[in-house]
Each structure stands twice: as C-alpha cells, then as structure tokens.
Amino acid sequence: MKLRRTLLVALAVLAVVVPLVAASGGAAGAATEISTCAQVVTTNAFLATDLFCPGQSGVVVGASGITIDLNGHMLRGNGTTGHFGIDDIGGFDRVTIENGDLRNFDEGLAAMNADRIRLSNLFASGNLDDGFRVFGDLASVDSSTVAENRLEGIHISGISARIRASTAVGNLEAGIEIGGDSAKIQGSTASGNAESGVSADGDSDAIKASTVFGNGTFGIAVGGDSVSIQASTFSGNGFEGIFVGGEGSVIKGDRAEANGFAGAESDLVRLGIVVTGFTTFPKGTNVARGNDDPAQCMPSTLC
C-alpha cells in the first residue's frame, strides 16, 4: 500500500514537470518579429511588414545558427553607402536568409568571414555594390534572383560555394563571381550582365545545366584546374562563350553559339570555346557554331 502511494505521487509530479519542460522548449524556439530598421536579431526572426530604411541597414545579424524569414516582404534602402539589407559583417555562421526582397542598399546582403550562409528565394536589385556578397566557406544560393546591381550580382569568396536554380541579370559587372575551389553552379542563368556572365578562379569548379547569354564579355571565364562545364548553353556573349585556363578540364555536351560579336562587330578573333594553359588536351565534345572566329573551338577537338 505504501509502495502504491509512492508511485502515484511520482507519476503526479512527472505529469506536472513534463508539460512545463515542453512549454519552456516551445518558448525558446519562438521566432522574433522584426518591425524596425537595423534591428539586431539573435534568434530565429521574421519580417512583419515592408520596411523603408533610409541611412540604415535593414536587419543586423547578431548570432550564429539562426533563420531570418523575410516572409514575402521587402527591405528597401535609399542608396547610401555602408548600409546593407542584411548585415552580417559581424561574421556569424550558419545563418539562413529567405523569402523576400533586398533593394537599394549598399549591398543587398553582406556577410564577412561567415561560413555556411544560406540564401533562398530572395530578390536583390538596385544595390550600389553587389546583390549578395559573402566572404566565407560553404555558402549556398538557391532559387534567387540578382538584377541590376551596380557591381556583381552574386559575389562569393570561399570554398565549396553552391548556386542552384538562380538568375543573375543586368548587373553592371559580372553576374556571378566566385573566388574559391570546388564551386558548383547548377540549373542557373546569367544574362545581360555588362561583364562576364560567370567568373571563377578556383580549382575543381563546375557548372552544369545552366544558360549564359548576352553578357558583355565572356559567357564563363574560369581560371583553375580540373574545371567541369557540362550540358550548358553559352550564346551571344561579347567575347568567348567558354574561356578556361588550366589543366584537366572537362567541357562536355555544351552549346556555344553566336559568341564574339562585342559591339555587334566582327573581327574574326573570338571563338565559342577556348582552353589555354594545358599540357594535356581537355576532354569532351560540344556543339559550337556561328561564333565570330570560324574555327569555333581551341583546341579544335572540343567541337
């Protein structure tokens, strides 16, 4: 009888403690509402309304490992330097930014010395410098658009950058610029940018199933070894469609058409595909036609 009473008391205490623990955990995981410009967030947070932020940053990241959901809203600046739509210049890692617009700041997003930054479903336009600038490893950009920014659309410096299903259009320098090894761009578009559609300088960089057209200089210019460019289309770019300088490249199943007519003029010197700086021939076969230089490819084995 005494044992039975002891068990009943223990069960009653447990019934009280468990809900309290669960409630405490739920409160800790709640998201913070962002309602003012330059608000510093240290937990998961969401934007409650569009914000116009003259002379200020939109949101300031104050902790690692958080998600900032713009919730379909816009952060808009007034074109002043030193202020960012999303400000992670403090270098916080593992931050996710998603679902909204970043317009008319110095940079739409600035993350410095910050690893594992994830950008998803964003639109960055009209910024004084880059749409997205990330200095850090393992950055990713998914399902996002960068348009008409005054420098690069996307600028990432760090290893293992990933860009998927994204668009860079009409930026005043390169559409996508990546500095670092093992970058991957897949299912993306770079068009109408004043300089290269894609510029990268790392080893083992790869682009696949992407479309790069109508850019002012190169479609893609890559400077590292062991580069892979496959199943992509490069057309109507002012210089070469594909330019690679390095060893061990694989350029396979691509189309390079009507490249090399910068200023709509023909000087018979720009090819569809060029690979230089190698001692063994690059691998792959591609379709190249209608480029300014009738030779189409160098080396000729590529087409």
N, C-alpha and C positions, 0 to 999 in steps of 0.2 A: 504493500500500500504506500509506504514511504517512497519507494523507487518510482512508483507511478506518478506521485505528486511532483517529484523532481523532474521527470521527463516532461510533464505538462508545463511546468514553469519554463524549462529550457526552450520548448517549442514556442511558447508565447513571446519570449524575449527575441528569438530568431525572427518571428513574424513581424516584429516592430523594426528590428535592425535592418533587414533586407530591403524593405521599401525606402528607408532613409538613405541607404547606400546608393540605391538605384536613382533616387531623386537627386542626390548630390552629383552623381556622374552625369546625369542629363543636363543639369545646370552648367556644369563645367564645359560641356560640348556645345552650348548655345552660341549662335553667331551674333556678332556685334553689328548694330545698324550704323552705317556711315551716312551722316546727314550734313556735314560741314566740310569745306575745303581744308586741305592739309591736315586732316585728322590722322593721328598715329594709331595704327591698329596692331594689336599684339595677339589677337585671337582670330579665328575664322570670322569673316565680316562680309556684309552685303551692302550694296548701294541702294538707298531707298528712293532716290529721285535723281534726275539730271542735275548736275552742278556746273555752274559757270565760276571759274576760279581765276580772276584777273590777278596777276602778280603773285600767284601761289601755286604750289603743287596740288594735284588732285587728292591723292591718298599717299600717305607715308607708311611704308612697311616698318614695323617695329619688333618683329620676332620671326624666327625660323619656323618652318613646318606649318604654315597657315595657308588658307584659301581665301582669296578676295573675289567674290562674285559680284560683278557689276550689274547683274540682274536685268540686262537689257537696256540699261541707261547709259548716258553719255557724261564723260568728264571733258570739259572744254576750257582751254586757257585763252589768253589774249596775245599769244605770240611773244612773250618775254623770255629772255634767257635765264637759265638756272632753275627753271621750274618744270616739273615733269608730271605727266598724267599719273603714272605710278612711280613712286620714288623709292627705290631700294638701293640707294647709293651707300647705305649702311652695311651692305654685304650680307644680308640674311639669306640662308639657304632653304631649299625645298619649299619655295613659295609658288603657289598656283594663282594665276590671274585669268579670269574667264568672263565671257558673255557681256561684251559691251564695247563702247566707242571711246577712243582717246584722241582728242583733236586739239590742234593749235597750241601745243606746249613747246618747250624747247625740244624735248623728246617725249614720244608717247609713253614709253616705258624706259627707265634707266635702272639697270641692276649692275653693280660693280663688285667684283670679287665674290660673286654669289653663285653657288653650284645648284644644279637641279632646278632651275627656274622653268616653270611650265606655263605656256601661254596658249589659250584655247578659245576659239570663237570670238576673236577680237577684231576690231577695225581701227586702224591708226592712220590718220591723214592730216595733211596740212601742218605738220610739225616742223620747227625751224631746222632741226638736225635729222635724226633718224626716227623712223616709226618705232622700232624696237632696238634698243642697244643692250646687249648682255655681255658682260665680261665674266666668264665662269664656265665650268665644265658641265656636260650633260644637260645642256639647255634643250628644250623642245618647243616647237611652234606647230600647232595643229589648227586646221580649219579657220585660218585667219587671213585678213587682207591688209596690206600696207599700200597706201596710194598717195601720190603727190606730196610726199615729204621732200624736204629740200636737200637732204643728203641721201643716205641709203634707206631703203625700205626696212630691211632686216639686217642688222649688223651683230654678229656673234663672234666673240673671240674666246675659244676654249675647245677642248677635245670632245668628240662624240656628240656634236650638235645634231639635232633631228628636226627636219622641217617636212611636214606632211599636209597634203591637201590644202595648200595655202597659195595666195596670189600676191605678187608684187608688181604694181602697175604705175607707170607715170612718175616714178621718183627721179629726182634731179641728179643723182649719181647712180650707183649700182642698185638693182632691185634687191638682190640678196648678196651679202658679203660675209664670208666665213673665214676666220683665221684659226686653224687648228686641225689636227689629224682626225680621221675616222668620221667625218661629217657625212650625213645622209640626207638627200633631198628626194622625196618621192611624191608622185601624183600632184605636182605643183606647177604654177605658171608664173613666168616673169616676162612682162611685155611692156613696150613703150617707155622703158627707162632710158635716161639720157646717156648713161654709160653702159656697162655690161649688164646683161640680164642676171647672170650669176658669176661671182668672182670668188675663188677659193684658193688657198695656198698650202693646204696640208697634204700629208701622205694618206693613202687609203680612203680618200674622199669618193663618194658615189652619188650619182644622180640617175634616177630611173623613172620611166613612165611619166615624164614631165614635158611641158611645152614652153619653148622660149622663143619669142618672136618680136620683131620690130624694135629691138633695142639699138641705141646709138652706136655702140662699138661691138664688142664680142657678144655672141649669144651666151657662151660659157667660156671662161678663162680659168684654167686650173694649173697650178704650178708644182704640184707634188708628185711623188712616185706612187705606183700601184693604184692609179685612179681608175674608176669604173664608170662609164657613161653608157647606159643601155636603154633601148626601147623608148627613146625620146625624140622630139622633133625640134629642129632649130631652123627658123626661116625668117628671111627679111631683115636680118641683123646687119648693121653697117659695116662691120669687119667680118672675120671668120665666124661661122656658126659655132664651131668647136675648136678651141685652141688649148692644147695640153703641152706642158713642158716637163718631161720627167720619164723615168724608166717604168717598165712593167704595166703600162696602161692596157685596159680592155675597153674598146669602143665598138659596140656591137648592136646591130638592129636599130640604128638611129637613122633619121632622115635629116639631111642638111640641104636646104633649097633656097635659092634666090638670096643668098648672103653676099655681102661685099660691095653693096652699092650705096655707100655713105654719101649723102647729099644727092642721091639719085644719079650719080655719075659712074661711069665705067672706066677703070684704068687697067683692067685685066690682071690684077695682082692679088685679089682676095679669094681664098678658097672656101669650100664648105667645111672641110675638116683639116686641121694641121696638128701634127705631133712633132715636137722637136726635143733635143736633148737626150736622145736614147742611143744605146749601143746595140740593143736587140729590138727587132721590129715589134710594134704594138699589135695586139690581137684584135680580130673582129672584121666583119664586113658590114657595110652600110649602104644606103642609097644617098647619093649626092648628085644634084643636077641643077642647072640654071644658076650656078654661082658665078661671080664675076670672072674668076680665072677658069678657063675651060678645062684645066687639069682636074679640077673638082676636089681632089684629096692629095695630101702629102703626109706619109708615103701613099703611093697610088694603090697599094694593096688594101687600103681601108675602104675603097669603094669600087 
